[in-house]
Each structure stands twice: as C-alpha cells, then as structure tokens.
Amino acid sequence: MEAIRQTVKVKNHSFKITLPDNFLAEEVEVIIMPSSKQYEIPQWQIDEVRKRHDKYLKNPKDVTNIDDFLKELENEL
C-alpha cells in the first residue's frame, strides 16, 4: 500500500492536494482531521523505541514472554 501524508492549509472551507506523478492509484481514501501537535510522538519516545528495537535485533531470543510481562505488571499494581 502506498500512502501520502500531508498537512495542508484550509481556505474558504476547501483545500487542494496535488499527487506526485508516480502515484498511480485511480481511487483513494481520504481521511480529514484537524492538524494538531498532540499527534506528534516525543523524541524521547522515538529514541526509546529505536533503542529497544536495536537491542532486540542483537538478540531476538532474549525477550520477555507477553504473559510473563503481564504477570509482572499485575504484581506491581
């Protein structure tokens, strides 16, 4: 699936989107929602996910089973 995400200015209750030449779909789905900073992921969270991903790639067998993780979490509450 090919996707394009853009933030565009609304003027007089309308806007225009120009698709790249290599976008060849004949039908698209459009979802419109207000642009807001609340949808941005904080840099510290991006860094943490990358760190965990790198750690996993180095040793994919050294992971916690989801059931064990949930038990640990429950015990902490």
PQR file with spaces between the fields and no chain letter, atoms N, CA, C, O and H, PARSE charges and radii, in Angstrom:
ATOM       1  N    MET     1       0.853   -1.182    0.000 -0.4000 1.5000
ATOM       2  CA   MET     1       0.000    0.000    0.000 -0.0000 2.0000
ATOM       3  C    MET     1       0.893    1.237    0.000  0.5500 1.7000
ATOM       4  O    MET     1       1.884    1.305    0.727 -0.5500 1.4000
ATOM       5  N    GLU     2       0.538    2.171   -0.794 -0.4000 1.5000
ATOM       6  CA   GLU     2       1.257    3.437   -0.867 -0.0000 2.0000
ATOM       7  C    GLU     2       0.426    4.488   -0.144  0.5500 1.7000
ATOM       8  O    GLU     2      -0.787    4.562   -0.342 -0.5500 1.4000
ATOM       9  H    GLU     2      -0.267    2.115   -1.385  0.4000 1.0000
ATOM      10  N    ALA     3       1.056    5.290    0.680 -0.4000 1.5000
ATOM      11  CA   ALA     3       0.333    6.321    1.424 -0.0000 2.0000
ATOM      12  C    ALA     3       1.083    7.635    1.356  0.5500 1.7000
ATOM      13  O    ALA     3       2.313    7.665    1.301 -0.5500 1.4000
ATOM      14  H    ALA     3       2.042    5.230    0.841  0.4000 1.0000
ATOM      15  N    ILE     4       0.340    8.699    1.360 -0.4000 1.5000
ATOM      16  CA   ILE     4       0.901   10.047    1.387 -0.0000 2.0000
ATOM      17  C    ILE     4       0.244   10.771    2.551  0.5500 1.7000
ATOM      18  O    ILE     4      -0.979   10.777    2.687 -0.5500 1.4000
ATOM      19  H    ILE     4      -0.659    8.675    1.404  0.4000 1.0000
ATOM      20  N    ARG     5       1.067   11.375    3.379 -0.4000 1.5000
ATOM      21  CA   ARG     5       0.528   12.149    4.495 -0.0000 2.0000
ATOM      22  C    ARG     5       0.982   13.579    4.319  0.5500 1.7000
ATOM      23  O    ARG     5       2.174   13.843    4.162 -0.5500 1.4000
ATOM      24  H    ARG     5       2.061   11.370    3.269  0.4000 1.0000
ATOM      25  N    GLN     6       0.034   14.506    4.344 -0.4000 1.5000
ATOM      26  CA   GLN     6       0.348   15.912    4.170 -0.0000 2.0000
ATOM      27  C    GLN     6      -0.448   16.737    5.165  0.5500 1.7000
ATOM      28  O    GLN     6      -1.537   16.349    5.587 -0.5500 1.4000
ATOM      29  H    GLN     6      -0.934   14.291    4.472  0.4000 1.0000
ATOM      30  N    THR     7       0.103   17.862    5.525 -0.4000 1.5000
ATOM      31  CA   THR     7      -0.642   18.870    6.265 -0.0000 2.0000
ATOM      32  C    THR     7      -0.867   20.011    5.285  0.5500 1.7000
ATOM      33  O    THR     7       0.084   20.548    4.717 -0.5500 1.4000
ATOM      34  H    THR     7       0.988   18.177    5.182  0.4000 1.0000
ATOM      35  N    VAL     8      -2.124   20.379    5.089 -0.4000 1.5000
ATOM      36  CA   VAL     8      -2.445   21.426    4.111 -0.0000 2.0000
ATOM      37  C    VAL     8      -3.277   22.512    4.774  0.5500 1.7000
ATOM      38  O    VAL     8      -3.961   22.265    5.768 -0.5500 1.4000
ATOM      39  H    VAL     8      -2.896   19.943    5.551  0.4000 1.0000
ATOM      40  N    LYS     9      -3.213   23.700    4.223 -0.4000 1.5000
ATOM      41  CA   LYS     9      -3.984   24.834    4.726 -0.0000 2.0000
ATOM      42  C    LYS     9      -5.387   24.802    4.147  0.5500 1.7000
ATOM      43  O    LYS     9      -5.586   24.533    2.962 -0.5500 1.4000
ATOM      44  H    LYS     9      -2.658   23.901    3.416  0.4000 1.0000
ATOM      45  N    VAL    10      -6.353   25.082    5.006 -0.4000 1.5000
ATOM      46  CA   VAL    10      -7.749   25.170    4.575 -0.0000 2.0000
ATOM      47  C    VAL    10      -8.063   26.635    4.313  0.5500 1.7000
ATOM      48  O    VAL    10      -7.772   27.495    5.144 -0.5500 1.4000
ATOM      49  H    VAL    10      -6.192   25.301    5.969  0.4000 1.0000
ATOM      50  N    LYS    11      -8.650   26.917    3.169 -0.4000 1.5000
ATOM      51  CA   LYS    11      -9.028   28.279    2.822 -0.0000 2.0000
ATOM      52  C    LYS    11     -10.442   28.245    2.255  0.5500 1.7000
ATOM      53  O    LYS    11     -10.721   27.532    1.291 -0.5500 1.4000
ATOM      54  H    LYS    11      -8.886   26.218    2.493  0.4000 1.0000
ATOM      55  N    ASN    12     -11.324   29.021    2.862 -0.4000 1.5000
ATOM      56  CA   ASN    12     -12.730   29.057    2.436 -0.0000 2.0000
ATOM      57  C    ASN    12     -13.343   27.658    2.418  0.5500 1.7000
ATOM      58  O    ASN    12     -14.045   27.280    1.480 -0.5500 1.4000
ATOM      59  H    ASN    12     -11.098   29.600    3.645  0.4000 1.0000
ATOM      60  N    HIS    13     -13.061   26.905    3.472 -0.4000 1.5000
ATOM      61  CA   HIS    13     -13.612   25.556    3.647 -0.0000 2.0000
ATOM      62  C    HIS    13     -13.215   24.586    2.540  0.5500 1.7000
ATOM      63  O    HIS    13     -13.976   23.668    2.234 -0.5500 1.4000
ATOM      64  H    HIS    13     -12.490   27.213    4.233  0.4000 1.0000
ATOM      65  N    SER    14     -12.060   24.764    1.940 -0.4000 1.5000
ATOM      66  CA   SER    14     -11.591   23.823    0.927 -0.0000 2.0000
ATOM      67  C    SER    14     -10.070   23.798    0.904  0.5500 1.7000
ATOM      68  O    SER    14      -9.413   24.665    1.480 -0.5500 1.4000
ATOM      69  H    SER    14     -11.442   25.510    2.188  0.4000 1.0000
ATOM      70  N    PHE    15      -9.531   22.813    0.245 -0.4000 1.5000
ATOM      71  CA   PHE    15      -8.090   22.699    0.080 -0.0000 2.0000
ATOM      72  C    PHE    15      -7.804   21.892   -1.174  0.5500 1.7000
ATOM      73  O    PHE    15      -8.693   21.244   -1.725 -0.5500 1.4000
ATOM      74  H    PHE    15     -10.064   22.108   -0.223  0.4000 1.0000
ATOM      75  N    LYS    16      -6.549   21.937   -1.620 -0.4000 1.5000
ATOM      76  CA   LYS    16      -6.154   21.235   -2.829 -0.0000 2.0000
ATOM      77  C    LYS    16      -4.940   20.370   -2.520  0.5500 1.7000
ATOM      78  O    LYS    16      -4.003   20.809   -1.853 -0.5500 1.4000
ATOM      79  H    LYS    16      -5.827   22.463   -1.172  0.4000 1.0000
ATOM      80  N    ILE    17      -4.970   19.145   -3.008 -0.4000 1.5000
ATOM      81  CA   ILE    17      -3.829   18.247   -2.866 -0.0000 2.0000
ATOM      82  C    ILE    17      -3.400   17.817   -4.263  0.5500 1.7000
ATOM      83  O    ILE    17      -4.207   17.312   -5.044 -0.5500 1.4000
ATOM      84  H    ILE    17      -5.731   18.788   -3.550  0.4000 1.0000
ATOM      85  N    THR    18      -2.133   18.020   -4.568 -0.4000 1.5000
ATOM      86  CA   THR    18      -1.579   17.569   -5.836 -0.0000 2.0000
ATOM      87  C    THR    18      -0.765   16.318   -5.562  0.5500 1.7000
ATOM      88  O    THR    18       0.147   16.325   -4.735 -0.5500 1.4000
ATOM      89  H    THR    18      -1.477   18.430   -3.934  0.4000 1.0000
ATOM      90  N    LEU    19      -1.101   15.245   -6.261 -0.4000 1.5000
ATOM      91  CA   LEU    19      -0.410   13.974   -6.055 -0.0000 2.0000
ATOM      92  C    LEU    19       0.847   13.904   -6.910  0.5500 1.7000
ATOM      93  O    LEU    19       0.894   14.486   -7.994 -0.5500 1.4000
ATOM      94  H    LEU    19      -1.841   15.239   -6.933  0.4000 1.0000
ATOM      95  N    PRO    20       1.869   13.194   -6.429 -0.5600 1.5000
ATOM      96  CA   PRO    20       3.091   13.036   -7.226  0.2800 2.0000
ATOM      97  C    PRO    20       2.802   12.269   -8.520  0.5500 1.7000
ATOM      98  O    PRO    20       1.845   11.499   -8.592 -0.5500 1.4000
ATOM      99  N    ASP    21       3.616   12.481   -9.512 -0.4000 1.5000
ATOM     100  CA   ASP    21       3.437   11.809  -10.801 -0.0000 2.0000
ATOM     101  C    ASP    21       3.451   10.288  -10.679  0.5500 1.7000
ATOM     102  O    ASP    21       2.760    9.598  -11.428 -0.5500 1.4000
ATOM     103  H    ASP    21       4.394   13.107   -9.453  0.4000 1.0000
ATOM     104  N    ASN    22       4.234    9.766   -9.740 -0.4000 1.5000
ATOM     105  CA   ASN    22       4.345    8.307   -9.611 -0.0000 2.0000
ATOM     106  C    ASN    22       3.238    7.681   -8.760  0.5500 1.7000
ATOM     107  O    ASN    22       3.250    6.471   -8.538 -0.5500 1.4000
ATOM     108  H    ASN    22       4.795   10.327   -9.131  0.4000 1.0000
ATOM     109  N    PHE    23       2.293    8.474   -8.286 -0.4000 1.5000
ATOM     110  CA   PHE    23       1.145    7.947   -7.540 -0.0000 2.0000
ATOM     111  C    PHE    23       0.083    7.561   -8.562  0.5500 1.7000
ATOM     112  O    PHE    23      -0.553    8.428   -9.162 -0.5500 1.4000
ATOM     113  H    PHE    23       2.283    9.458   -8.466  0.4000 1.0000
ATOM     114  N    LEU    24      -0.108    6.257   -8.759 -0.4000 1.5000
ATOM     115  CA   LEU    24      -0.911    5.790   -9.876 -0.0000 2.0000
ATOM     116  C    LEU    24      -2.294    5.262   -9.500  0.5500 1.7000
ATOM     117  O    LEU    24      -3.010    4.771  -10.372 -0.5500 1.4000
ATOM     118  H    LEU    24       0.409    5.553   -8.272  0.4000 1.0000
ATOM     119  N    ALA    25      -2.682    5.345   -8.258 -0.4000 1.5000
ATOM     120  CA   ALA    25      -3.996    4.829   -7.851 -0.0000 2.0000
ATOM     121  C    ALA    25      -5.107    5.602   -8.541  0.5500 1.7000
ATOM     122  O    ALA    25      -5.014    6.815   -8.728 -0.5500 1.4000
ATOM     123  H    ALA    25      -2.099    5.744   -7.550  0.4000 1.0000
ATOM     124  N    GLU    26      -6.149    4.893   -8.914 -0.4000 1.5000
ATOM     125  CA   GLU    26      -7.281    5.537   -9.576 -0.0000 2.0000
ATOM     126  C    GLU    26      -8.382    5.902   -8.589  0.5500 1.7000
ATOM     127  O    GLU    26      -9.296    6.660   -8.915 -0.5500 1.4000
ATOM     128  H    GLU    26      -6.225    3.907   -8.763  0.4000 1.0000
ATOM     129  N    GLU    27      -8.284    5.356   -7.379 -0.4000 1.5000
ATOM     130  CA   GLU    27      -9.255    5.673   -6.330 -0.0000 2.0000
ATOM     131  C    GLU    27      -8.482    5.766   -5.026  0.5500 1.7000
ATOM     132  O    GLU    27      -7.577    4.968   -4.785 -0.5500 1.4000
ATOM     133  H    GLU    27      -7.542    4.740   -7.115  0.4000 1.0000
ATOM     134  N    VAL    28      -8.826    6.726   -4.187 -0.4000 1.5000
ATOM     135  CA   VAL    28      -8.132    6.898   -2.911 -0.0000 2.0000
ATOM     136  C    VAL    28      -9.145    7.051   -1.783  0.5500 1.7000
ATOM     137  O    VAL    28     -10.304    7.397   -2.009 -0.5500 1.4000
ATOM     138  H    VAL    28      -9.561    7.375   -4.383  0.4000 1.0000
ATOM     139  N    GLU    29      -8.691    6.790   -0.587 -0.4000 1.5000
ATOM     140  CA   GLU    29      -9.493    7.024    0.606 -0.0000 2.0000
ATOM     141  C    GLU    29      -8.943    8.284    1.258  0.5500 1.7000
ATOM     142  O    GLU    29      -7.730    8.427    1.412 -0.5500 1.4000
ATOM     143  H    GLU    29      -7.749    6.509   -0.403  0.4000 1.0000
ATOM     144  N    VAL    30      -9.814    9.182    1.635 -0.4000 1.5000
ATOM     145  CA   VAL    30      -9.393   10.446    2.231 -0.0000 2.0000
ATOM     146  C    VAL    30      -9.924   10.501    3.664  0.5500 1.7000
ATOM     147  O    VAL    30     -11.118   10.317    3.902 -0.5500 1.4000
ATOM     148  H    VAL    30     -10.799    9.066    1.509  0.4000 1.0000
ATOM     149  N    ILE    31      -9.034   10.754    4.598 -0.4000 1.5000
ATOM     150  CA   ILE    31      -9.415   10.944    5.999 -0.0000 2.0000
ATOM     151  C    ILE    31      -9.012   12.359    6.368  0.5500 1.7000
ATOM     152  O    ILE    31      -7.855   12.744    6.199 -0.5500 1.4000
ATOM     153  H    ILE    31      -8.064   10.904    4.404  0.4000 1.0000
ATOM     154  N    ILE    32      -9.949   13.121    6.863 -0.4000 1.5000
ATOM     155  CA   ILE    32      -9.664   14.516    7.212 -0.0000 2.0000
ATOM     156  C    ILE    32      -9.842   14.692    8.715  0.5500 1.7000
ATOM     157  O    ILE    32     -10.888   14.364    9.274 -0.5500 1.4000
ATOM     158  H    ILE    32     -10.889   12.807    7.001  0.4000 1.0000
ATOM     159  N    MET    33      -8.808   15.214    9.354 -0.4000 1.5000
ATOM     160  CA   MET    33      -8.896   15.526   10.778 -0.0000 2.0000
ATOM     161  C    MET    33      -8.028   16.739   11.048  0.5500 1.7000
ATOM     162  O    MET    33      -7.063   16.991   10.326 -0.5500 1.4000
ATOM     163  H    MET    33      -7.958   15.480    8.900  0.4000 1.0000
ATOM     164  N    PRO    34      -8.367   17.488   12.083 -0.5600 1.5000
ATOM     165  CA   PRO    34      -7.605   18.700   12.373  0.2800 2.0000
ATOM     166  C    PRO    34      -6.146   18.376   12.672  0.5500 1.7000
ATOM     167  O    PRO    34      -5.839   17.387   13.338 -0.5500 1.4000
ATOM     168  N    SER    35      -5.266   19.211   12.176 -0.4000 1.5000
ATOM     169  CA   SER    35      -3.850   19.064   12.475 -0.0000 2.0000
ATOM     170  C    SER    35      -3.609   19.574   13.883  0.5500 1.7000
ATOM     171  O    SER    35      -4.133   20.610   14.291 -0.5500 1.4000
ATOM     172  H    SER    35      -5.516   20.014   11.634  0.4000 1.0000
ATOM     173  N    SER    36      -2.812   18.827   14.606 -0.4000 1.5000
ATOM     174  CA   SER    36      -2.564   19.213   15.983 -0.0000 2.0000
ATOM     175  C    SER    36      -1.229   18.641   16.440  0.5500 1.7000
ATOM     176  O    SER    36      -0.825   17.565   16.000 -0.5500 1.4000
ATOM     177  H    SER    36      -2.387   17.984   14.275  0.4000 1.0000
ATOM     178  N    LYS    37      -0.564   19.345   17.302 -0.4000 1.5000
ATOM     179  CA   LYS    37       0.699   18.876   17.858 -0.0000 2.0000
ATOM     180  C    LYS    37       0.501   17.623   18.699  0.5500 1.7000
ATOM     181  O    LYS    37       1.458   16.879   18.913 -0.5500 1.4000
ATOM     182  H    LYS    37      -0.892   20.219   17.660  0.4000 1.0000
ATOM     183  N    GLN    38      -0.707   17.367   19.180 -0.4000 1.5000
ATOM     184  CA   GLN    38      -0.940   16.222   20.043 -0.0000 2.0000
ATOM     185  C    GLN    38      -0.661   14.887   19.351  0.5500 1.7000
ATOM     186  O    GLN    38      -0.507   13.871   20.029 -0.5500 1.4000
ATOM     187  H    GLN    38      -1.484   17.972   19.007  0.4000 1.0000
ATOM     188  N    TYR    39      -0.593   14.865   18.033 -0.4000 1.5000
ATOM     189  CA   TYR    39      -0.339   13.634   17.308 -0.0000 2.0000
ATOM     190  C    TYR    39       1.144   13.378   17.098  0.5500 1.7000
ATOM     191  O    TYR    39       1.524   12.325   16.585 -0.5500 1.4000
ATOM     192  H    TYR    39      -0.719   15.690   17.482  0.4000 1.0000
ATOM     193  N    GLU    40       1.974   14.316   17.482 -0.4000 1.5000
ATOM     194  CA   GLU    40       3.410   14.131   17.318 -0.0000 2.0000
ATOM     195  C    GLU    40       3.961   13.262   18.437  0.5500 1.7000
ATOM     196  O    GLU    40       3.579   13.410   19.597 -0.5500 1.4000
ATOM     197  H    GLU    40       1.665   15.171   17.898  0.4000 1.0000
ATOM     198  N    ILE    41       4.854   12.363   18.084 -0.4000 1.5000
ATOM     199  CA   ILE    41       5.483   11.487   19.066 -0.0000 2.0000
ATOM     200  C    ILE    41       6.718   12.195   19.604  0.5500 1.7000
ATOM     201  O    ILE    41       7.548   12.663   18.826 -0.5500 1.4000
ATOM     202  H    ILE    41       5.165   12.242   17.141  0.4000 1.0000
ATOM     203  N    PRO    42       6.850   12.281   20.932 -0.5600 1.5000
ATOM     204  CA   PRO    42       8.005   12.969   21.507  0.2800 2.0000
ATOM     205  C    PRO    42       9.315   12.268   21.129  0.5500 1.7000
ATOM     206  O    PRO    42       9.350   11.046   20.983 -0.5500 1.4000
ATOM     207  N    GLN    43      10.365   13.032   20.974 -0.4000 1.5000
ATOM     208  CA   GLN    43      11.657   12.479   20.555 -0.0000 2.0000
ATOM     209  C    GLN    43      12.164   11.430   21.527  0.5500 1.7000
ATOM     210  O    GLN    43      12.741   10.430   21.098 -0.5500 1.4000
ATOM     211  H    GLN    43      10.336   14.025   21.092  0.4000 1.0000
ATOM     212  N    TRP    44      11.965   11.629   22.833 -0.4000 1.5000
ATOM     213  CA   TRP    44      12.458   10.654   23.803 -0.0000 2.0000
ATOM     214  C    TRP    44      11.806    9.288   23.573  0.5500 1.7000
ATOM     215  O    TRP    44      12.441    8.253   23.773 -0.5500 1.4000
ATOM     216  H    TRP    44      11.497   12.441   23.181  0.4000 1.0000
ATOM     217  N    GLN    45      10.530    9.289   23.151 -0.4000 1.5000
ATOM     218  CA   GLN    45       9.833    8.034   22.929 -0.0000 2.0000
ATOM     219  C    GLN    45      10.342    7.350   21.648  0.5500 1.7000
ATOM     220  O    GLN    45      10.487    6.129   21.606 -0.5500 1.4000
ATOM     221  H    GLN    45      10.014   10.130   22.988  0.4000 1.0000
ATOM     222  N    ILE    46      10.603    8.132   20.632 -0.4000 1.5000
ATOM     223  CA   ILE    46      11.186    7.599   19.397 -0.0000 2.0000
ATOM     224  C    ILE    46      12.542    6.973   19.708  0.5500 1.7000
ATOM     225  O    ILE    46      12.845    5.873   19.245 -0.5500 1.4000
ATOM     226  H    ILE    46      10.484    9.124   20.666  0.4000 1.0000
ATOM     227  N    ASP    47      13.356    7.678   20.493 -0.4000 1.5000
ATOM     228  CA   ASP    47      14.686    7.174   20.858 -0.0000 2.0000
ATOM     229  C    ASP    47      14.584    5.864   21.639  0.5500 1.7000
ATOM     230  O    ASP    47      15.360    4.937   21.409 -0.5500 1.4000
ATOM     231  H    ASP    47      13.110    8.572   20.868  0.4000 1.0000
ATOM     232  N    GLU    48      13.634    5.794   22.552 -0.4000 1.5000
ATOM     233  CA   GLU    48      13.462    4.585   23.367 -0.0000 2.0000
ATOM     234  C    GLU    48      13.054    3.392   22.506  0.5500 1.7000
ATOM     235  O    GLU    48      13.574    2.292   22.693 -0.5500 1.4000
ATOM     236  H    GLU    48      13.003    6.547   22.738  0.4000 1.0000
ATOM     237  N    VAL    49      12.148    3.590   21.583 -0.4000 1.5000
ATOM     238  CA   VAL    49      11.711    2.505   20.700 -0.0000 2.0000
ATOM     239  C    VAL    49      12.873    2.041   19.827  0.5500 1.7000
ATOM     240  O    VAL    49      13.060    0.841   19.627 -0.5500 1.4000
ATOM     241  H    VAL    49      11.726    4.483   21.431  0.4000 1.0000
ATOM     242  N    ARG    50      13.645    2.978   19.311 -0.4000 1.5000
ATOM     243  CA   ARG    50      14.811    2.606   18.492 -0.0000 2.0000
ATOM     244  C    ARG    50      15.823    1.811   19.307  0.5500 1.7000
ATOM     245  O    ARG    50      16.386    0.830   18.822 -0.5500 1.4000
ATOM     246  H    ARG    50      13.493    3.953   19.473  0.4000 1.0000
ATOM     247  N    LYS    51      16.052    2.239   20.553 -0.4000 1.5000
ATOM     248  CA   LYS    51      16.994    1.542   21.426 -0.0000 2.0000
ATOM     249  C    LYS    51      16.520    0.107   21.675  0.5500 1.7000
ATOM     250  O    LYS    51      17.313   -0.832   21.604 -0.5500 1.4000
ATOM     251  H    LYS    51      15.594    3.036   20.947  0.4000 1.0000
ATOM     252  N    ARG    52      15.234   -0.059   21.964 -0.4000 1.5000
ATOM     253  CA   ARG    52      14.689   -1.397   22.216 -0.0000 2.0000
ATOM     254  C    ARG    52      14.723   -2.249   20.946  0.5500 1.7000
ATOM     255  O    ARG    52      14.987   -3.450   21.007 -0.5500 1.4000
ATOM     256  H    ARG    52      14.589    0.703   22.021  0.4000 1.0000
ATOM     257  N    HIS    53      14.462   -1.635   19.821 -0.4000 1.5000
ATOM     258  CA   HIS    53      14.493   -2.365   18.550 -0.0000 2.0000
ATOM     259  C    HIS    53      15.909   -2.861   18.253  0.5500 1.7000
ATOM     260  O    HIS    53      16.101   -4.012   17.861 -0.5500 1.4000
ATOM     261  H    HIS    53      14.248   -0.659   19.772  0.4000 1.0000
ATOM     262  N    ASP    54      16.894   -1.985   18.444 -0.4000 1.5000
ATOM     263  CA   ASP    54      18.286   -2.375   18.224 -0.0000 2.0000
ATOM     264  C    ASP    54      18.692   -3.516   19.161  0.5500 1.7000
ATOM     265  O    ASP    54      19.378   -4.453   18.753 -0.5500 1.4000
ATOM     266  H    ASP    54      16.738   -1.050   18.763  0.4000 1.0000
ATOM     267  N    LYS    55      18.264   -3.425   20.411 -0.4000 1.5000
ATOM     268  CA   LYS    55      18.568   -4.467   21.391 -0.0000 2.0000
ATOM     269  C    LYS    55      17.947   -5.792   20.957  0.5500 1.7000
ATOM     270  O    LYS    55      18.581   -6.842   21.061 -0.5500 1.4000
ATOM     271  H    LYS    55      17.706   -2.664   20.744  0.4000 1.0000
ATOM     272  N    TYR    56      16.718   -5.743   20.475 -0.4000 1.5000
ATOM     273  CA   TYR    56      16.047   -6.948   20.002 -0.0000 2.0000
ATOM     274  C    TYR    56      16.771   -7.555   18.801  0.5500 1.7000
ATOM     275  O    TYR    56      16.950   -8.771   18.733 -0.5500 1.4000
ATOM     276  H    TYR    56      16.203   -4.890   20.390  0.4000 1.0000
ATOM     277  N    LEU    57      17.187   -6.712   17.857 -0.4000 1.5000
ATOM     278  CA   LEU    57      17.871   -7.222   16.668 -0.0000 2.0000
ATOM     279  C    LEU    57      19.192   -7.912   17.026  0.5500 1.7000
ATOM     280  O    LEU    57      19.603   -8.855   16.351 -0.5500 1.4000
ATOM     281  H    LEU    57      17.041   -5.724   17.913  0.4000 1.0000
ATOM     282  N    LYS    58      19.851   -7.444   18.080 -0.4000 1.5000
ATOM     283  CA   LYS    58      21.109   -8.046   18.503 -0.0000 2.0000
ATOM     284  C    LYS    58      20.897   -9.416   19.146  0.5500 1.7000
ATOM     285  O    LYS    58      21.753  -10.295   19.044 -0.5500 1.4000
ATOM     286  H    LYS    58      19.517   -6.678   18.629  0.4000 1.0000
ATOM     287  N    ASN    59      19.745   -9.593   19.813 -0.4000 1.5000
ATOM     288  CA   ASN    59      19.472  -10.877   20.475 -0.0000 2.0000
ATOM     289  C    ASN    59      17.962  -11.123   20.512  0.5500 1.7000
ATOM     290  O    ASN    59      17.333  -10.900   21.547 -0.5500 1.4000
ATOM     291  H    ASN    59      19.050   -8.879   19.896  0.4000 1.0000
ATOM     292  N    PRO    60      17.376  -11.573   19.417 -0.5600 1.5000
ATOM     293  CA   PRO    60      15.920  -11.744   19.339  0.2800 2.0000
ATOM     294  C    PRO    60      15.357  -12.811   20.276  0.5500 1.7000
ATOM     295  O    PRO    60      14.153  -12.840   20.534 -0.5500 1.4000
ATOM     296  N    LYS    61      16.230  -13.693   20.787 -0.4000 1.5000
ATOM     297  CA   LYS    61      15.733  -14.727   21.707 -0.0000 2.0000
ATOM     298  C    LYS    61      15.655  -14.225   23.147  0.5500 1.7000
ATOM     299  O    LYS    61      15.041  -14.869   23.997 -0.5500 1.4000
ATOM     300  H    LYS    61      17.207  -13.670   20.577  0.4000 1.0000
ATOM     301  N    ASP    62      16.267  -13.095   23.417 -0.4000 1.5000
ATOM     302  CA   ASP    62      16.280  -12.540   24.770 -0.0000 2.0000
ATOM     303  C    ASP    62      15.134  -11.536   24.936  0.5500 1.7000
ATOM     304  O    ASP    62      15.352  -10.336   25.102 -0.5500 1.4000
ATOM     305  H    ASP    62      16.766  -12.572   22.726  0.4000 1.0000
ATOM     306  N    VAL    63      13.931  -12.054   24.887 -0.4000 1.5000
ATOM     307  CA   VAL    63      12.744  -11.207   25.039 -0.0000 2.0000
ATOM     308  C    VAL    63      11.845  -11.780   26.120  0.5500 1.7000
ATOM     309  O    VAL    63      11.921  -12.966   26.441 -0.5500 1.4000
ATOM     310  H    VAL    63      13.753  -13.029   24.752  0.4000 1.0000
ATOM     311  N    THR    64      11.016  -10.952   26.665 -0.4000 1.5000
ATOM     312  CA   THR    64      10.080  -11.383   27.691 -0.0000 2.0000
ATOM     313  C    THR    64       8.796  -11.861   27.041  0.5500 1.7000
ATOM     314  O    THR    64       8.240  -11.191   26.170 -0.5500 1.4000
ATOM     315  H    THR    64      10.954   -9.988   26.404  0.4000 1.0000
ATOM     316  N    ASN    65       8.335  -13.011   27.464 -0.4000 1.5000
ATOM     317  CA   ASN    65       7.052  -13.534   27.010 -0.0000 2.0000
ATOM     318  C    ASN    65       5.953  -12.580   27.459  0.5500 1.7000
ATOM     319  O    ASN    65       5.994  -12.072   28.580 -0.5500 1.4000
ATOM     320  H    ASN    65       8.786  -13.555   28.171  0.4000 1.0000
ATOM     321  N    ILE    66       4.978  -12.335   26.604 -0.4000 1.5000
ATOM     322  CA   ILE    66       3.926  -11.363   26.928 -0.0000 2.0000
ATOM     323  C    ILE    66       3.150  -11.765   28.183  0.5500 1.7000
ATOM     324  O    ILE    66       2.777  -10.903   28.979 -0.5500 1.4000
ATOM     325  H    ILE    66       4.944  -12.748   25.694  0.4000 1.0000
ATOM     326  N    ASP    67       2.907  -13.049   28.364 -0.4000 1.5000
ATOM     327  CA   ASP    67       2.180  -13.493   29.565 -0.0000 2.0000
ATOM     328  C    ASP    67       2.985  -13.226   30.823  0.5500 1.7000
ATOM     329  O    ASP    67       2.435  -12.804   31.840 -0.5500 1.4000
ATOM     330  H    ASP    67       3.210  -13.749   27.717  0.4000 1.0000
ATOM     331  N    ASP    68       4.295  -13.472   30.758 -0.4000 1.5000
ATOM     332  CA   ASP    68       5.154  -13.183   31.910 -0.0000 2.0000
ATOM     333  C    ASP    68       5.191  -11.688   32.195  0.5500 1.7000
ATOM     334  O    ASP    68       5.146  -11.263   33.350 -0.5500 1.4000
ATOM     335  H    ASP    68       4.742  -13.815   29.932  0.4000 1.0000
ATOM     336  N    PHE    69       5.274  -10.900   31.138 -0.4000 1.5000
ATOM     337  CA   PHE    69       5.293   -9.447   31.299 -0.0000 2.0000
ATOM     338  C    PHE    69       4.011   -8.959   31.979  0.5500 1.7000
ATOM     339  O    PHE    69       4.060   -8.136   32.893 -0.5500 1.4000
ATOM     340  H    PHE    69       5.310  -11.245   30.200  0.4000 1.0000
ATOM     341  N    LEU    70       2.883   -9.467   31.532 -0.4000 1.5000
ATOM     342  CA   LEU    70       1.595   -9.026   32.107 -0.0000 2.0000
ATOM     343  C    LEU    70       1.486   -9.451   33.577  0.5500 1.7000
ATOM     344  O    LEU    70       0.930   -8.714   34.390 -0.5500 1.4000
ATOM     345  H    LEU    70       2.843  -10.136   30.789  0.4000 1.0000
ATOM     346  N    LYS    71       2.008  -10.625   33.920 -0.4000 1.5000
ATOM     347  CA   LYS    71       2.008  -11.056   35.326 -0.0000 2.0000
ATOM     348  C    LYS    71       2.867  -10.129   36.175  0.5500 1.7000
ATOM     349  O    LYS    71       2.472   -9.741   37.274 -0.5500 1.4000
ATOM     350  H    LYS    71       2.460  -11.224   33.259  0.4000 1.0000
ATOM     351  N    GLU    72       4.046   -9.774   35.661 -0.4000 1.5000
ATOM     352  CA   GLU    72       4.928   -8.849   36.378 -0.0000 2.0000
ATOM     353  C    GLU    72       4.240   -7.501   36.586  0.5500 1.7000
ATOM     354  O    GLU    72       4.295   -6.916   37.668 -0.5500 1.4000
ATOM     355  H    GLU    72       4.367  -10.089   34.768  0.4000 1.0000
ATOM     356  N    LEU    73       3.613   -7.038   35.559 -0.4000 1.5000
ATOM     357  CA   LEU    73       2.916   -5.753   35.629 -0.0000 2.0000
ATOM     358  C    LEU    73       1.785   -5.804   36.651  0.5500 1.7000
ATOM     359  O    LEU    73       1.600   -4.876   37.437 -0.5500 1.4000
ATOM     360  H    LEU    73       3.568   -7.513   34.680  0.4000 1.0000
ATOM     361  N    GLU    74       1.045   -6.885   36.628 -0.4000 1.5000
ATOM     362  CA   GLU    74      -0.061   -7.050   37.582 -0.0000 2.0000
ATOM     363  C    GLU    74       0.440   -7.088   39.008  0.5500 1.7000
ATOM     364  O    GLU    74      -0.188   -6.526   39.906 -0.5500 1.4000
ATOM     365  H    GLU    74       1.196   -7.639   35.989  0.4000 1.0000
ATOM     366  N    ASN    75       1.566   -7.744   39.223 -0.4000 1.5000
ATOM     367  CA   ASN    75       2.148   -7.841   40.569 -0.0000 2.0000
ATOM     368  C    ASN    75       2.611   -6.485   41.088  0.5500 1.7000
ATOM     369  O    ASN    75       2.611   -6.241   42.294 -0.5500 1.4000
ATOM     370  H    ASN    75       2.076   -8.200   38.493  0.4000 1.0000
ATOM     371  N    GLU    76       3.004   -5.607   40.173 -0.4000 1.5000
ATOM     372  CA   GLU    76       3.466   -4.283   40.575 -0.0000 2.0000
ATOM     373  C    GLU    76       2.324   -3.357   40.971  0.5500 1.7000
ATOM     374  O    GLU    76       2.538   -2.362   41.664 -0.5500 1.4000
ATOM     375  H    GLU    76       3.003   -5.804   39.193  0.4000 1.0000
ATOM     376  N    LEU    77       1.113   -3.682   40.531 -0.4000 1.5000
ATOM     377  CA   LEU    77      -0.032   -2.807   40.828 -0.0000 2.0000
ATOM     378  C    LEU    77      -0.605   -3.034   42.181  0.5500 1.7000
ATOM     379  O    LEU    77      -1.569   -2.370   42.563 -0.5500 1.4000
ATOM     380  H    LEU    77       0.939   -4.490   39.968  0.4000 1.0000
